[in-house]
Amino acid sequence: MRLTLLLLISLTVFSCQKESFDTGTDTDNFFFLRNDGADMPVWVQGNTASKTFVLLLHGGPGGSAFLIDEFFLEFTDPLEASYGVVYWEQRSSGSSQGNFDLETLTPEKYVEDLEKLIILLKNKYGTDINVFLTGISWGGYLGSAYLSKINNQDEVKAWISIVGTNSFSKIANLGKQKLLFYANQQIAIGKNVSDWTEIRDWAEQQDTILSKEDFVEENSFAAKAEVLMEDSLNNSIEMASLGQQLSFVFSSPFSSNAWLSNRKGIQESNLLDIVLKQDVSVDEIMLPSLFIGGEFDFIVPK
């Protein structure tokens, strides 16, 4: 009996111990956030000794932070040299796993996941860390939704929105107008006339975008327009070498199969239907904030 009691006490103490990581200038920590059936990978890299963390909210919904880490080195390498960068694969995104109902794919559940991630980070790296929340595209919507809960603003130091939005319906309809403007411009100068004519004809015939199906179609035309406009931009972006790409595919936690399956789950869920009708209020966000837009971003017009 006494042995059993001692064993139970030791197991209780062990289960309550705080699992933390040592900080350093070249950190490479990997762990999972588990919440309501979702197992979401978290990969922390860079200078965690700085006690400053850039928490990256990837796009989508259904994108991947791990892909940003690998393929946009001009963005991520300087950050990792100075700060700890948190690459988080959100629910039903990237390489995330788990057994959950598609009904859990709601803005409120994503906010809940983010709240628990920040608690987890402070548990592992210390309550004195400085968290700079950074959202890209859909991540901008998620970050704004998180910060619209006033108490959450006490958990981060600042907010950075990179081509983010607080209204999916607004970006879809502004995007349609932008497609029409550039289609007429490019047709007038004789560039890629057949492609731009297809885009123009769709934009002229399309009513106000309200449904998920129309949103996805507009998104597809917006992505095509960005490719057509590439010759208007300077695209000398440092990309990963072939060797780095192969190493990433075969030796990293990223799973292309999981990513494709997760994206299918997003498409089958009601998440896009919800966000098209549910704008996020940013009126109460009092943190220092930086908003970055792109002149030739058709998906999230500035």
N, C-alpha and C positions, 0 to 999 in steps of 0.2 A: 504493500500500500504506500509506504513512504517513498519507495523507488518510483512508483507510478506518479506520485504527486510531484516529486522533483523533476521528473521527465516532462510533465505537463507545464510546470513553471518555466523550465528552460526553453521549451518550444514556444511558449507565449512571449518570452523576452526576445527570442530570436525573430519571431514574426513581426514584432513591433520595432525592431531596430531600423534606424534610418540608413538607407542605402545611398551613399553619396559618392561622387567622383572627385578625384584630385583635379585641380585646375592646372592649366599649362598654356604655353604659347602655340602648341601644335596638337591640339586635342583631337581625338577621333573616338567618340563615344556613341554607342548604338543601343537603344532600348525601345520598349513598347509602352504606349499609353493604351490602357484597356478601359472601355466605357460602354455599357449597354450593348454588349455583343460584338463590338468592333475592336479589333486589335490593330492599332495604328503605329507604324514604325516612326521613330524619332532618331535622327542622325545629327549629332552636334559636332561641328568641326571648327577648328581655328583657335583663336587666342581667348580661351576662357579665363585666363589669369587676369584679363582686363576687367572682369566682373561686369562687362557690358555684353548683352546678348541681342542679336538681331533675329527675331522670330519671324520666319518667312511663311506667309500664307499664300500658297500657290493658287493658280487660276483654275478655270474649269467652268462649273463644278466638275470634278473628276480628273483634274490634271495631276501633276507630280512634282513635288519639290526636289526629289532626287535628280530628275532630268534637268532642272534648272541648275543644280550644283555641277552637273557634268558638262553641259553644253553652252553655258554662258559664263565663261571663265573671267571675262573682263568685268563682269558684275560681281561674281562671288569671290575671286581670289583676293582683291584688295580688302574686302570686308573681313575675310577670314584672317588676314594678316594683322588686323587691328582688334577684331572682336570675335566672340563666339557666335557662330551662325547656326540657327536651329532649323533643320530641314524636316518638316513634319508632313507625312502622308495622311491626309484627312480621311474621314470615313468614306468608304466606297471610292477611294481615289488611289492612284499610283499603286504601290505595293501593299496597301493595307489588306487586312484579312478579317476573319471573324464570321460569326453566324448571327445575322440580325435581319429584321424585317425591313423591307423597303420603306415602310411607313415611318421608320426612324430618320429618313433622309428629309429633314426639315431644317430651316434656318435656326430654329431654337435648339435643336440637337447639336448642330455644328458649333453653336455658341457655347453650349454646355461642355462639349469636348475641349474647346479652346480654354475655357475656364479651368478645367482640370489639368490641362497640359501646363499652364503657367504655375499652378500649385505644385505639379510634379517637378518642374524645372527648379523651383525654389527649394524644394525638398532635397534635390540632388546637388545643387550648386550653391545653396545658401540663400537665406532670405534677404541678404544685402545686395543681390545682383540687380542690375539695371536692365530692364527689358524694353527694347524698342520694337514695337509692333509694325510689321511691314507687309502690306497686302498687294498682290498683283491681280488685276482684273477681277474675277470672282472673289479673290482674296480681299479686295477692297470692300466688297459688299459684306463679307464675313467680318472683317475688322470693324467696320462701321456698326454692324449689328451688335458685336461684342461691346463696343464702347458706348452704345446707346443706353446700356445699363450703367447708370452713374457710378455705382460702387466699383465696377470693373476698371474705371479710369485710375483708381488708386494703385492698380497692380502693374501699370506700365508707365514709362517716362515720356513717351511721345508716340505719334502716329504718322506713318509714311504710307501714302496710297499711290501706287504706281499703276497708271491707267486703270484705276478702280472706279467703282460706281456705287451709288446707293439706290439706283432705280434701273432695273433691267428693262422695263417698258420704255423708259426714256432713251436709253442707249440704242435700243432696237429701232425706234422711230427716227431718232437723230441720225443713226447710221444709214437708214434708208434714204434720207435727204442728202447725206454726204455722197452716197453711191450715185445718186442721180446727178448731182453737181459735177463730179469728176467724170462720170460717163459722158456727159455732154461735152465737157472740156476735151477729153482725150479723143472722142470721135471727131470733133472739130479740127484737130491737128493731125488726124489720120493715123493714130497709134492704136494698134490692137483693136481695130474697129469691130470685128465680129464678136469678140469677147465682151467689149464694152456695150455693144448694142444689146446683147442678151441681158446684161445687168440693167441697162436703161429701161428696156421693155418691162422687165419684172418690177422695177421700182415704180414705174409710171402706173402700172396696173394694180399694185399692191395697196390695199387699204391700211388703216391703222393696225399695227401689229399687236395682237392681244393673245394669241394662242401659242402653245409650245411649238407646234408644227411650223407656224410662220416665223417664229423666232429662230428656229434651227435653220430654216431656209435662208433668212437674212444673214445669219452668221456665216453660212457657207459662201454666199456671194461676197460678204465683207472680207473673208479670208482670201478669196480669189482676187479681189481688187488690190489687196496689199501686195500680192505677188506681181500683178500687172504694173504696179507703181514702183517696183524695186529700182528701176533705172533712174528714179527721181531722188534716190537716197544714196548715202554712203554706207555700204554694207560691209566694210572691212572690220568685221567682228572676229575676235580670236575664238576659234572653236577648238574642241578637243581633237587631238590627233587620232588617227585610225587605231593605233595601239591603245590609247587611253579609252577609246570608245569600246573596243573589244574587251578590255579589262573590266570596264564598267558593266557590260552585258553579262560577262561570265563570272566575275569575282566580287560583285557588289550585291547589296541586299535588294536591288531593284529587280522586279519580275515583270516582264512584258505581258506574260499570260495573265497575271493578276490585274495588271493595268487595264487590259482589254475587257476582262470580265467585269471589273469595277465600273468602267465607263458604260457598259451595257446596263448595269444596274441603275446608274444615274438616269439613263435614257428611259428605262421602264418605270421609274419612280415618278412621283408628282412634284419633285423639287422645282423644276423649271416652271410648272404651272403656278406654284405657290409664289415664287419670287417675282414673276411677271405681274402679280397682283399685290405684292407686299413690299412697298418701298421702305427703306430704313431712314429714320429721322437722324440727322446729324446735328440738330440745333443745340443739343446739350453737350456736345464734345468740346471740352475746355482745354484739352492738352495742346502743347505745341504740335503743329501738324504741317506736313509737307505733302502737296498734291502735285503729281507729275503726269502730264498728258503728252500724247504724240500727235503731231500734225497729220501724219498719214496712217493713223490708227483708225480703221474703219469699224472694228469690232466694238471698241469703247471710244467713241469720239470724244475729244477733249472738251 
